[in-house]
């Protein structure tokens, strides 16, 4: 039994836009504004440039190898004799996905407090559980929910832009931050573009992946970058960046400064945006878990599919548990940076895989090919790797420590599993 193809290009684009928008503006724009100040818009553009370069690599590999598991599949294919590498990348991505779900669930809980004074961690946990139920219910049904949520969340951002245009008087002071602060904000804001890569994880459930995946990738990044830059310019003209940085619901606070009592409306919209991101993140992470289990990298029980609906329900429960376990950390900034770091590591590996496969599998069919080559060497992945390396050096030490701990944990699990397999009696 395999996953069921149910998605077309419009649904894919809605998935990607939905998870990108929900993961970004509604959760970490305040923290980023505190860093980049009046150059917040520039940090968004830097993040978008890196995302677009990597999207070209994803488009090539996702159409050449349309399998659930995406990054894990690409690394395993590029380095078939280095199973530890694919396993490590898979674990890092799963932890990153769980961090994303936890981050945005905490942001959801922050906006929920505008409506009702509910405990933050318990509200976030309830959201993760509800999204897991939708995940298990089916991708077609989840897609319907996603389209509704995406329409609402984009409408909310357009409302912020309109409010900034309607504001009277001089804008508040927003000093221009230095280059280091702008790059630090860009490293954090790379988190806001996470989501485009989720399209690749849904490849087995797309009717025509060779055509639809590149279309959805580029359309979603173009749409969200335009909206992000406009919102970045808007919010720093509404309230000082320091106020944005100090708020759990920064966009709602900005709206209140222009239209009193409008924060409640934006808070309600933000609930849809953040819930949508959690839903899509859990959906795609469960597909990666399913793929790793199907290939024997983790226990086969996690490859279990629900009869009739053919959704990976066991994998969905596992991702729910890991995401919930991260909630007590409580810091949106730490969880967002963990998610960004994990994504950058994965993107580094994906771009390397594009380069290697151009040499080791030059004749493999590629419905989409990243433009620009010097001989067999593709130029785009090289530029993307350089850009990713620059972003990777702007994290706090504790993020590197958490990343190293994750890699050591995955290495220990991989070695233990292999030793256990070798100790089993061989069948003649």
N, C-alpha and C positions, 0 to 999 in steps of 0.2 A: 504494500500500500504506500502511495506517495502523496505529496502535497497536491492540492487541487488548483489548477490555473483559473483565476477568476478576474484578473485585473487588466485594465487597458491604460492608455497614456494619460487620460484625464484623471482617473483615479490615482495613478502613480504620482502625478504632479501634485494633486491635493494632499496625498500622504506626505510628500517631501516638504511642501510649503507649510503644512500644518505642524510638522515636528520642528522645523527650523524656527518658525515664528514663535511658537510656544516656548521653545527652549531658550530663546534669547531675550528679546526686549522686555518681556514680562517678568524676568527673574534676575538678570545680572546687570542690566543697564545702569542701575544706580551705583553699584560698586565700580564699574568701568568709568562712569562720569567723574567719580572722585579721583581717579587716576589721571585720565586724559584731559579733564576740564573742558576748555573750549575747543579742543581738537578731538573731541569724541568721534566726530564724523570720520576723521582720518583713520582712527583705529578700526572702525567698521570697514573701511575700504581695504586696508591692509589684510584684515582677516578674510575678506571676500576674495582677494586676489589669490591667496594661498588655497582657499577652498576651490576656486575655479580650476586652477592648475591640477589639483588632485582629482577633481571631478572628471577631467579628461582621461586620466589614468583609470579611474573606476569605470568609465564608459567603455574603454577598450577591453578591460578584463571581464566586466559583467556580461558583455555581449559575446565574448569568446568562450567564457566558462559560466553559463547561466545556471548556477547552483545556489541553493540556500547555504549560507555559511560565508559567502563573500570573501572577506579578507583571509580567513582561515583557509579556504579552498585555494585562493590564489597563491599564498605562500607555500602551501603543501605541494601544489603543482610545480611551482618554480624550483623548489628544493625538495624533491621527493625522498632523498636519502637523509634529510635532516628533520625528522619528525618532531624533535624537540622544539624546533623553531616555530612550526605551524601551531603546535600545542600552546607554546608560550604566547604567541600573538593572539590566539583564540581566548586564552584566559584573561589577558590584558583588556581585550575588547569587551568581554563579558563584565569585568569589573567596572570598566568605563561606562558601559550601558547601565549597569545597576546604579552607578554614581549619578548618571544623568537622570534616571527615574527618581532617585532620592532627592536630588537637587530641585527638580521641578515640582515634585510633590510637596517639598517644604515651601516653595514659592506659592503653590496653590493654597497651602494652609495659611500663609501670610495674608493673601488676598481674602481668604474666607473670613478672617478676623474682622474685616470691614463690615461683613454682614452679620456674623454671629461670633461671640467670644468662645471659640472652641479650642481645646488643647492642640497645639501645632503638630506634635508628633502623631497623635491619634488621628487627626484629620488627614495627615499625609498617608498614614497606614491604611485608612479606609479607602482613599483614592486608589492606592496601588492594588488593593484587593478587588475593587470594583472593575478596574481596567483589566485585571487578570481574567475576570469572568467574561468580559467582552472578547478577550483574546481567545479564550477556549471556545466561546460560542461560535465564532467563524469569521474569516477574513472579509467575506462579502458584507456581513452585518456590521463589522467594525468599520469598513470603508464608508458605509452610509453615515455612521456617527462622525467619522473624521471629516467628511464633506461639510456637515452642518457646523462643526466646531471651527473648521478652518475659515469658513465664510464669516463667522462671528468675530473671530480673533483678528482677521485682517481689517474688518470694519472698525474694530476698536482702535487700531493703529492709525487708520485714516482720520478717525475722530480726534486723536491727539494732534495730528498735523493741522486740522481745521482750527482747533483751539488755539494753537500757536499763531496762526494767521489772524485770528480774531483778537488777540491780546493787544491792549492799548498801552502806550508809554514805552519807555526805553527798556531794553532787556537787562536782566541782572548781570553783574560782572562775572565773566567766565574767562579767567586768564588762560593763556596758551601754555600748556604743559611742555616740558622738554621732550627730546626724542626718546629718552629712556622710559619716561612715564607713558608716552604714546605706545611704545612697543609692549610695555607691560600690560597696558589695557588691551592691545591687540591680541596678546597671548590669551588673556581671559576671554575676550570677545570672540575668539575662534570658536568658543563653546556655542555661540549663537548661530553658527552655521552648521553645527552638527545636526545631521538629519538627512542631508542629501545622500549620504552613503547608505542609509537604510534601504533605499530603493534597490540596491544590489542584493541585499539579503532576501528580497521578495522575488528574485528572478525566476524561481521555479513556479511561482504562482502568477506569472505574467503571460498573456496569450502570445505576444510577439516581442520577446525581450530584445532582439537585435535592433528593432526600430524604436520601441517605446522607452527603453531605459535611458539612452542618451538624451532623448527629447525631454523626459521628465527631469533629468539631472540639470540640464542647462536652463530650462525654463524656470525651475524652482529657485536656483541661485540668482538668476537675473531679477526675478520678481522680488525676492526677499532683500537683496542688496539695495535696490531702489527704495523700498519702503524703509529699511533700516537707516539709510543716510538721511532721509527726510525727517524721520523721527528723532535722530541724534541732533540734528540742527534745531528741531522744534523744542525739545525738552530743555536744552541749555538756554533757550530764549524765554522760557517760562519761569523757571526757578533756578537758584544757584546750584552748581554741581554738588556742593557740600550737603545740601538738603536732599538731593537725590540719593547720595551715598548713605545717608543716615536712615533712609526709609525702607521698611519691609515691602512696601507697595509703591515704588517710585513713580510709576506712570499715573497712578491714582492721585498722588500728592501733587504732581505737576498739573493735572486737570483741575484740581480743587483751587489752585492758585489763579486760574483764569475764569472758570465757571464754578462758583461755590455749589457744593452738594452734588457735583457731577462725578466725584470720585467713586461714589457707590456704583454708578453705571459702569465705569471702567473696571472697577473691582469685579463686578459680575462677568464682564467680558473676559477678564484675565482668568477667571475660573475655568471657562471653556478652553482658553488657549493652553493653560498649563496642564489641564486634564488630558487634552488631545496629545500633547507631547509625551506624557507618561504612557498613554495607551499605545502609541506607535513604537516607542522605545521598547516596551515590554514585548510587543508583537515581533519585532525584528530580532531582539536578543534571544527569544525563544527559538527562532529559526536557526540561529547560529548554534545554540545548544543542541538542537535536534540534529544538525549536520555533523557536529563533532561526535555525538553518540552513534549516529548511523555509520560513521567511519571507524568506530571502535576506539576513539581517543578518550572518551569518558564512558561510564557504564551504559550499557545498551538500554537500560530501563528508561533513560531520558529520551530515547527515540520513539517512545510510545505515542501513537496517534489515536485520537478519539474516533471510534467507528462512525461512519456516515459523513461526519463533518470534516474528518481528516485534518484536525488541528493538533499540534504537538502539546498536549495538555500537561504532560509530566514536566517537560522543559519549562513550560509557562509557570508552573508552581515553583520550580527551582529558582527562576529569575525573580519571582515575587519575594521569595524568602531572602535572597541576597540583598535585594533593594531595601526591604524592610529592616534588615540588620544594619544598614548604613544610616538609617534615620536618626538614631540617638547622637550621632556626631553633631548634628544640628547646624553646622556652619554652611550656609549656601555657598560662600566664597570658596571654602576648602573643597567641597564636593564638586563645584563647577570646575575648579582648577584640576582636580583629579580626572574628571571626565575629559577636559581639554587635553591633558597630558597623555592619557590613554589613546585618545583619538589621533594625536600627532604621531605617537609611536606607531600606531596601526597604519596611518597614511604614509609614513616613512617606508614601512615594509611593503605596502602596495606599490609605491613608485619604484622601489628596487625590483619588485617582481615583474613589473612591466619591462624594465631594462633587461633583466635576465631572460625572460621568455622571448624577447625579440631575437636573442642569440640561440637559445636552446630549442625553441619551437617556432622558427621563422615562417614555416608553411602552415601553421595552424590557422584555420579560418577566423578572421577578425571582421565581423560586420561593421565595427567602428574602429578606427585607428587614430590615436593621438597624433596631431599634425606636427610636422617638422622632425627631420632626422639627419644625422651626419653619418652616412653609411647605414649601419644597422642601429646605431646609437640614437634612441629617441631623445629629443631635446627637452620636451615638456617635463618628463619625470626628473631630469637632472636639475632643472630650475626649481621644481617643486621641492625636491630634497633639500636644496640650499635654503629655500625660504622656510621650510619646516625646521631646519637646524637652527636658524636664527630665532624662531619663536620658542624652541625648546630650551634656550638658555635664559629665559626670563621668568622662570617659576621660582617659588620659594623653596628652601632646602627640604621642608617637610614633604613637599610633593615628590621630590626626587627620592626621598626615603621611602615613601609609600609605594612608589613605582618599583624601586629595587626590591622591597619586601614582596610585592606581587610576583615579580619575576623569579625570586628565590623560591617562593611557595610553589609556583607552577613547575619549576625545575625539580623540586623535591617530589611533587606528585608524579611527574612524568617518570623519574628514575625509579621511584617505588613501584609504580605500575609495571614498568618493564622488567624489573627484577622479579616481581611476583609472577609475571607471565613466563619468564625463563625457568622458574622453579617448578612449573607444572610439568607432569610427565608427558612426554611426547607420544603422539599417536602414530603407530607404524602402519 
